[in-house]
């Protein structure tokens, strides 16, 4: 199958991001893609209070509605790397950072709430406390369809290898890692962590990422990548918003798993 990864510079404006998502879905389909993946926070990227004020319940989220309509219109699988949703009608004080898998008909066939919260002090001037605004998920999620068996993760999960080992043991041949990696960590850790997760799981790794300057001069690393099950880098995005493409054969994952006696 042919996959497309959308490297985005999401802004604190739902409508602009929706237009970008719709345009990328159309472009990916026109370029022959079966599946397009978007990064973490693809629908909105802003300050914590702005994330809260621009969040919705899943059923009424405008980004999800638009993506489902576009997936159905163009007949393509879509992964919204993550959008901010209220976990329930009763809870409006915190959010879930949710990845949503949409099939060719626009149906939601998988949802995953980020388990590992990005609570880190990168430097004296750069710190993140995701758990102040988000509720951590607890469920490991794998989606099975005509594309294969696909494990869902998000960004900071990448530093918890046991999650990826579990997804591989569940029979996944592809794992998604939509991200908004910081520059200071990304330039040292992004590629090596992606390759490590591929090698230890014998899975394809699909990692669409945010790129560039965002709110409050927050800067993301980009370098969206596809890594094969042997740990080879197949394609890497340049330092800009763009679509990148790769051919993914799940049989390669199965063959490499058999070398190591994995299922």
PARO-683224 format. One line per field, with one value per residue: residue in one letter; x, y, z of N, C-alpha, C in turn; residue number from 1. Coordinates in steps of 0.1 Angstrom, whole numbers, plus 2048, in hexadecimal, padded with zeros to 3 digits. Layout:
BEGIN
res = (A;...)
n_px = (X;...)
n_py = (Y;...)
n_pz = (Z;...)
ca_px = (X;...)
ca_py = (Y;...)
ca_pz = (Z;...)
c_px = (X;...)
c_py = (Y;...)
c_pz = (Z;...)
n = (NUM;...)
This chain:
BEGIN
res = (X;X;X;X;X;X;X;X;X;X;X;X;X;X;X;X;X;X;X;X;X;X;X;X;X;X;X;X;X;X;X;X;X;X;X;X;X;X;X;X;X;X;X;X;X;X;X;X;X;X;X;X;X;X;X;X;X;X;X;X;X;X;X;X;X;X;X;X;X;X;X;X;X;X;X;X;X;X;X;X;X;X;X;X;X;X;X;X;X;X;X;X;X;X;X;X;X;X;X;X;X;X;X;X;X;X;X;X;X;X;X;X;X;X;X;X;X;X;X;X;X;X;X;X;X;X;X;X;X;X;X;X;X;X;X;X;X;X;X;X;X;X;X;X;X;X;X;X;X;X;X;X;X;X;X;X;X;X;X;X;X;X;X;X;X;X;X;X;X;X;X;X;X;X;X;X;X;X;X;X;X;X;X;X;X;X;X;X;X;X;X;X;X;X;X;X;X;X;X;X;X;X;X;X;X;X;X;X;X;X;X;X;X;X;X;X;X;X;X;X;X;X;X;X;X;X;X;X;X;X;X;X;X;X;X;X;X;X;X;X;X;X;X;X;X;X;X;X;X;X;X;X;X;X;X;X;X;X;X;X;X;X;X)
n_px = (808;803;80E;808;817;80F;821;81D;817;806;7EE;7E0;7C4;7A8;799;7AC;7BE;7AD;7A7;7C1;7C4;7AF;7B8;7D0;7C7;7B9;7CE;7DF;7D0;7CD;7E7;7E9;7E9;7E0;7DB;7DD;7EF;7EE;7FE;803;7ED;7E1;7CA;7C9;7DF;7EA;7ED;7E7;7CF;7C2;7C0;7AE;797;791;78A;775;75A;75E;74B;742;757;766;77D;780;767;76A;781;777;763;773;783;76F;766;77C;784;799;7AF;7B3;7C7;7C3;7DB;7DA;7C0;7B1;79A;77C;77A;762;73F;73B;754;766;77D;795;7A8;7A8;7C3;7BF;7C3;7B6;7A9;79E;789;786;76C;765;760;767;780;791;79E;7B4;7C0;7DA;7F3;80B;814;822;836;84F;86E;880;893;89F;88E;87B;861;848;828;813;801;7F3;7DF;7D4;7C4;7D2;7D1;7C8;7C6;7D4;7D6;7CE;7C7;7B6;7B4;7AF;7C8;7DA;7E5;7E5;7F6;7EF;7FE;80B;822;833;830;843;859;855;85C;850;835;835;840;82C;817;822;823;808;803;806;812;817;81E;812;81F;817;822;82D;849;862;87B;894;896;88F;8A4;8B8;8AC;895;897;8A7;897;880;88A;894;87B;870;883;882;868;864;853;843;848;835;837;82B;830;830;83C;852;84C;836;81B;825;83F;846;858;858;866;862;86C;85E;859;85C;863;871;86B;884;892;89B;89C;883;877;879;86D;873;87E;864;840;830;826;831;83A;837;83C;82D;830;821;828;844;849;83E;84F;868;862;85F;87A;884;875;85C;838)
n_py = (7F4;817;832;852;86C;889;8A5;8BF;8E1;8E9;901;919;918;90B;909;90F;8FA;8E4;8E9;8E5;8C9;8BE;8C5;8B7;89C;89A;89E;889;873;878;873;858;84C;834;838;852;865;87B;893;894;8A9;8B4;8C2;8D9;8EF;8FE;914;906;90E;917;8FF;8F2;902;8FE;8E4;8C7;8B1;88F;887;89F;8AD;8C4;8C0;8A4;89E;8AB;89C;882;886;88D;876;863;86F;86E;854;848;83C;84C;859;86D;87C;886;896;8AE;8A4;8A4;88E;884;88E;897;89F;8BB;8C7;8BC;8AD;894;887;87E;865;85D;845;842;833;82A;830;844;83D;83A;826;820;82C;83D;847;85C;84D;851;86E;88D;899;8AC;8BC;8CD;8E1;8FE;911;904;8F0;8D6;8CC;8B7;8A7;8B9;8C3;8AE;88D;86E;853;830;819;801;801;7F1;7F0;7DE;7D8;7D9;7E3;7D9;7CF;7E7;7FA;814;831;84F;868;870;857;849;846;830;812;7FA;7FC;7FA;7E1;7D2;7D8;7CD;7B2;7AD;7A9;7BE;7CD;7E6;805;823;844;861;882;89F;8A9;8B8;8CF;8CF;8B6;8A6;8A8;898;880;877;869;852;846;840;82D;81A;811;805;7F0;7E0;7D7;7CC;7D9;7EF;811;82E;850;86D;890;8B0;8D0;8EC;90E;916;920;938;937;91C;901;8E7;8C7;8B9;8A5;88E;86B;84B;82B;80C;7E9;7DE;7F3;806;826;832;848;86B;88A;8AC;8CC;8D9;8DF;8C4;8A8;887;867;843;821;806;7E6;7CD;7B3;7B3;7B9;7A3;78F;797;795;77A;772;777;767;771;777)
n_pz = (800;7FB;80F;81D;82E;840;846;85C;865;87D;888;8A0;897;88E;875;861;864;85F;844;839;840;830;816;815;817;7FF;7EC;7F3;7EC;7D0;7C9;7CB;7E4;7FD;817;82E;846;862;878;89D;8AF;898;892;8A1;8B0;8CB;8E8;909;915;8FE;8F0;900;8FD;8E2;8DF;8DB;8E0;8D4;8C0;8B5;8AB;896;886;885;879;860;856;854;841;82B;828;821;809;7F8;7FA;80B;825;845;85E;879;88A;8A5;8B7;8CD;8E4;8F8;912;91D;920;939;943;93F;945;940;924;90A;8F8;8D9;8C1;8A1;88C;86B;854;830;82A;83B;855;878;882;896;8B5;8C9;8E8;8F4;908;916;926;91D;931;939;940;92C;92A;93D;933;924;928;92D;935;931;93E;94E;93F;931;932;938;921;923;915;8FF;8DC;8BE;89C;883;861;83D;837;849;869;881;898;8B0;8BB;8CC;8C9;8E5;8EF;8E3;8F2;903;900;906;900;8E4;8E0;8EA;8D7;8C0;8C8;8C8;8AE;89C;87E;875;884;890;896;89C;8A0;8B4;8B7;8CB;8C1;8CF;8DB;8C5;8B1;8BB;8C4;8B5;89B;8A3;8B6;8A8;896;8A8;8B3;89D;898;8AF;8AF;896;884;86C;86F;870;870;871;875;887;87C;87F;88A;8A4;8BA;8D3;8CB;8CC;8BF;8A8;89E;886;86A;861;85D;84D;857;851;85A;85F;869;858;84A;835;829;82E;83A;82E;83B;83E;838;82A;814;817;809;809;801;810;81C;82C;82E;830;84A;856;84D;858;873;875;873;88C;89B;8A2;8A4)
ca_px = (800;80A;80A;80C;819;80E;828;815;81A;7F9;7ED;7D4;7B9;7A2;795;7B8;7C3;7A4;7AA;7CE;7C2;7A7;7C0;7DA;7C0;7B6;7DB;7E5;7C8;7D1;7F5;7E8;7EA;7D5;7DB;7E4;7F0;7F1;806;7FD;7E8;7E0;7BF;7CB;7EB;7EB;7EF;7DF;7C1;7BC;7BD;7A1;78C;78F;788;767;757;762;741;73F;764;766;789;77C;75C;770;789;76E;75C;77D;786;765;765;788;787;7A6;7B0;7B9;7CA;7C5;7E5;7D3;7B8;7AD;78C;778;778;754;737;73C;762;76B;789;7A1;7A6;7AF;7CB;7BA;7C6;7AA;7AB;792;78A;783;75E;764;75D;772;782;79A;7A1;7BE;7C4;7E8;7F5;816;813;82F;83A;85E;875;88B;89D;899;884;872;85B;83B;820;807;7F7;7EB;7D3;7CE;7C2;7D9;7CA;7CC;7C4;7DC;7CC;7D2;7BC;7B8;7AB;7B5;7D5;7E2;7E2;7EC;7F6;7EE;805;80D;82D;83B;82F;84F;863;850;85D;847;828;837;842;81E;810;828;81E;7FA;802;807;81D;819;81B;812;824;815;829;831;855;869;888;89F;897;88E;8B0;8C0;8A5;88A;89A;8AC;88C;877;891;894;86E;86F;88C;87E;85B;863;847;844;845;830;838;828;834;82E;848;853;849;828;818;82F;84C;849;85D;858;872;85F;873;854;860;857;86E;86D;86C;892;898;8A0;894;87F;875;87A;869;87C;87A;858;834;830;822;83B;833;83E;835;82E;82D;820;82F;851;848;83C;85B;872;85D;862;888;886;86B;850;82C)
ca_py = (800;824;83A;860;873;897;8AD;8CB;8EC;8EC;90E;91A;91C;8FE;909;90E;8EC;8DC;8EB;8DE;8BB;8BA;8C6;8AC;890;89A;89D;87B;86A;87A;86D;84A;846;82D;83C;85F;867;888;893;898;8B7;8B9;8CB;8E6;8EF;90B;914;8FD;914;917;8F1;8EF;90A;8FA;8D6;8C3;8A2;889;887;8AC;8B4;8C8;8BA;897;89E;8AE;892;877;889;88C;868;85D;875;86A;846;846;83B;858;85A;87A;878;889;8A2;8AF;8A1;8A2;87F;882;89A;89C;8A4;8C5;8CE;8B7;8A8;888;889;872;861;857;83E;843;82A;830;835;84F;838;839;817;81F;838;83B;853;85B;847;857;87C;894;8A2;8AC;8C8;8CC;8EA;908;919;8FB;8E5;8D1;8C5;8B2;8A1;8C3;8C6;8A2;881;864;847;823;80D;7FE;800;7EC;7F0;7D4;7DA;7D4;7E8;7D1;7D1;7F4;7FF;822;838;85D;871;86D;849;843;843;825;807;7EF;7FD;7F6;7D3;7CC;7D9;7C3;7A5;7AC;7A6;7C9;7CE;7F4;80D;832;84D;86F;889;8AD;8A7;8C4;8D0;8CC;8A7;8A0;8A7;88E;873;873;85E;846;840;83A;821;810;80B;7FC;7E5;7D8;7D2;7C7;7DF;7FB;81D;83A;85A;87B;899;8BE;8D6;8FA;917;916;92A;93B;933;90E;8FC;8D8;8C2;8B3;899;883;860;83D;822;7FE;7E0;7DB;7FF;80F;832;831;855;875;897;8B7;8D5;8E1;8D8;8BC;89A;87D;85B;837;814;7FE;7D8;7C7;7A6;7B5;7B8;795;788;79A;78F;76B;770;778;75E;778;775)
ca_pz = (800;7FB;81A;81C;83B;83F;84F;85D;86F;882;88F;8A9;88F;889;867;859;865;858;835;836;840;825;80A;815;814;7F0;7E5;7F5;7E3;7C2;7C7;7CB;7F1;803;826;832;855;867;885;8A9;8AF;88A;890;8A8;8B8;8D2;8F7;910;917;8F1;8ED;907;8F7;8D5;8E0;8D9;8E1;8C7;8B6;8AF;8A9;888;87F;882;86F;853;851;851;834;821;827;819;7FC;7F0;7FB;810;833;84B;86C;87F;894;8B1;8B9;8DB;8E6;906;914;920;922;947;945;936;94B;93A;917;906;8EC;8D3;8B3;89B;87F;863;848;823;82A;845;862;882;884;8A1;8BC;8D4;8F1;8F7;915;91D;926;91B;93D;938;941;922;92F;946;92C;91C;930;928;93F;92A;947;954;936;92B;939;931;91D;92A;90C;8F3;8D1;8B1;892;879;856;831;836;852;877;883;8A6;8B1;8C6;8CA;8CD;8F1;8F1;8DC;8FD;90B;8F7;90A;8F9;8D7;8E0;8EB;8CA;8B7;8CC;8C4;8A0;893;874;873;890;88D;8A1;898;8AB;8B4;8BF;8CD;8BA;8D8;8DC;8B8;8AA;8C1;8C7;8AC;892;8A9;8BD;89E;891;8B3;8B5;891;899;8BA;8AC;888;87E;865;877;868;87A;86D;880;886;878;87F;896;8A8;8C4;8DD;8C6;8CD;8B3;8A7;896;878;865;860;857;84C;85A;84E;865;862;86F;84D;847;827;824;838;835;82F;846;839;837;81D;815;813;805;80A;7FE;81C;81A;83A;82E;834;859;85A;84A;862;880;875;875;89A;8A2;8A7;89D)
c_px = (809;805;80F;80D;818;816;822;81B;80C;7F9;7E1;7C8;7B3;79F;7A1;7BE;7BA;7A6;7B7;7CC;7BA;7B0;7CA;7D3;7BE;7C3;7E0;7DD;7CC;7DF;7F5;7EA;7DE;7D2;7E3;7E3;7F4;7F7;7FD;7F9;7E5;7D4;7C0;7D7;7ED;7EE;7E4;7D0;7BA;7B8;7AF;795;788;78D;779;766;75A;758;73E;74C;765;772;785;771;762;779;781;767;766;781;77C;764;770;78B;795;7A6;7B7;7BC;7CC;7CE;7E0;7CB;7B4;79E;789;775;76A;74C;739;74A;766;777;796;79D;7AC;7B6;7C9;7BE;7BA;7AD;79E;793;786;774;75B;760;769;774;78C;79D;7AB;7C1;7D2;7EA;800;816;821;831;849;863;882;896;897;88E;87A;86E;84D;835;813;7FC;7EF;7DE;7CC;7CD;7C9;7D0;7CF;7CC;7CE;7D3;7D3;7C5;7BF;7AE;7B3;7C3;7DF;7DD;7EC;7EB;7F7;7F6;806;81A;835;83A;83C;85A;85F;850;854;83A;82A;839;834;816;815;823;810;7F8;803;814;820;816;81C;817;823;81A;82A;83E;85C;876;893;8A1;897;89B;8BA;8B9;89B;88D;89E;8A1;883;87D;892;886;86B;876;886;870;85A;857;84B;840;841;82F;837;82B;831;83C;847;84F;83A;825;823;83D;850;84D;85D;862;86E;866;86A;85C;858;864;869;870;87A;899;89D;896;890;87D;875;876;874;877;86F;84C;833;82A;82E;834;83D;836;838;828;82D;827;83D;852;847;848;866;86F;861;871;88B;87D;85F;844;828)
c_py = (80C;82D;848;865;882;89E;8BB;8D5;8F1;8F9;90F;91F;90F;8FE;909;900;8E2;8DD;8E4;8CF;8B7;8BB;8BB;89F;88F;897;88F;871;86B;875;85E;844;83F;832;849;861;875;888;895;8A7;8BD;8C3;8D8;8E5;8FD;909;90A;902;915;909;8ED;8F5;906;8EA;8D3;8B5;89C;88A;894;8B4;8B7;8C2;8AC;896;8A1;8A3;885;879;888;87E;860;862;870;85B;842;844;847;855;868;877;87B;896;8A2;8AE;8A1;894;87B;88F;8A0;8A3;8AE;8CC;8C9;8B0;89B;88C;87D;871;85A;851;83D;83A;831;836;840;84A;838;82B;815;82C;835;848;851;857;84F;867;883;89E;8A2;8BA;8C8;8D5;8F4;910;911;8EF;8E2;8C9;8C0;8AD;8AC;8C6;8B9;896;876;858;83B;817;80C;7FB;7FC;7EB;7E6;7D7;7D5;7D9;7E0;7D3;7DD;7F8;80E;827;847;862;86B;85E;842;83F;838;818;7FB;7EF;7F8;7E7;7CC;7CD;7CF;7B5;7A2;7A9;7B2;7C8;7DD;7FB;81C;83A;85C;877;898;8AE;8B5;8C4;8CB;8BD;8A0;89E;89D;880;86E;867;851;83F;839;82D;816;809;801;7EF;7DB;7D1;7CA;7CD;7EB;806;829;845;868;885;8A8;8C4;8E5;901;917;921;92C;937;925;909;8EC;8D4;8BE;8A6;88D;878;853;835;814;7F5;7DB;7E7;808;81B;832;83F;85F;883;8A1;8C1;8DF;8D9;8D1;8AF;892;870;84F;82B;80B;7F0;7D1;7B9;7A7;7B4;7AA;78C;78A;795;781;768;76F;76F;765;775;781)
c_pz = (800;806;817;82A;839;84A;850;867;874;88A;898;8A2;889;87A;85E;859;85E;849;831;836;834;818;809;812;805;7E9;7E7;7EC;7D5;7BF;7C9;7D9;7F5;811;828;841;858;874;891;8A9;8A1;889;897;8B0;8BE;8E1;8FD;912;909;8ED;8F3;901;8E9;8D4;8DF;8DE;8D3;8BC;8AE;8AB;89A;880;87C;878;861;84D;84D;843;829;81E;81E;80B;7F3;7F1;800;820;839;859;870;88B;8A2;8B0;8C8;8DC;8F5;908;917;921;92F;94A;93B;93B;945;92C;915;8F9;8E3;8C4;8AE;88E;878;857;83B;822;834;852;86B;885;88F;8A7;8C7;8DB;8F6;906;91D;91B;925;926;93E;939;938;925;938;940;924;924;92B;933;93A;933;94F;94C;931;935;931;92D;924;921;901;8E8;8C4;8A8;887;86D;849;830;83F;860;87C;891;8A6;8BD;8C3;8D0;8D9;8F5;8EC;8E7;906;902;8FA;903;8EB;8D6;8E2;8DE;8C0;8BB;8C9;8B5;896;88A;871;880;88C;899;89C;8A4;8A9;8BC;8C0;8C5;8C3;8DB;8CF;8B1;8AF;8C1;8BD;8A3;899;8B1;8B3;899;89B;8B4;8A9;893;8A4;8B7;89F;881;875;86F;86E;872;873;878;87D;883;87A;88C;898;8B2;8CE;8D9;8C9;8C0;8B3;89C;888;876;866;859;856;84E;858;85A;868;868;864;84B;838;821;830;833;836;839;841;83A;829;820;810;811;807;806;80A;819;827;83A;832;843;85D;858;854;870;880;877;884;8A2;8A8;89E;895)
n = (1;2;3;4;5;6;7;8;9;10;11;12;13;14;15;16;17;18;19;20;21;22;23;24;25;26;27;28;29;30;31;32;33;34;35;36;37;38;39;40;41;42;43;44;45;46;47;48;49;50;51;52;53;54;55;56;57;58;59;60;61;62;63;64;65;66;67;68;69;70;71;72;73;74;75;76;77;78;79;80;81;82;83;84;85;86;87;88;89;90;91;92;93;94;95;96;97;98;99;100;101;102;103;104;105;106;107;108;109;110;111;112;113;114;115;116;117;118;119;120;121;122;123;124;125;126;127;128;129;130;131;132;133;134;135;136;137;138;139;140;141;142;143;144;145;146;147;148;149;150;151;152;153;154;155;156;157;158;159;160;161;162;163;164;165;166;167;168;169;170;171;172;173;174;175;176;177;178;179;180;181;182;183;184;185;186;187;188;189;190;191;192;193;194;195;196;197;198;199;200;201;202;203;204;205;206;207;208;209;210;211;212;213;214;215;216;217;218;219;220;221;222;223;224;225;226;227;228;229;230;231;232;233;234;235;236;237;238;239;240;241;242;243;244;245;246;247;248;249;250;251;252;253;254;255;256;257;258;259;260;261;262;263)
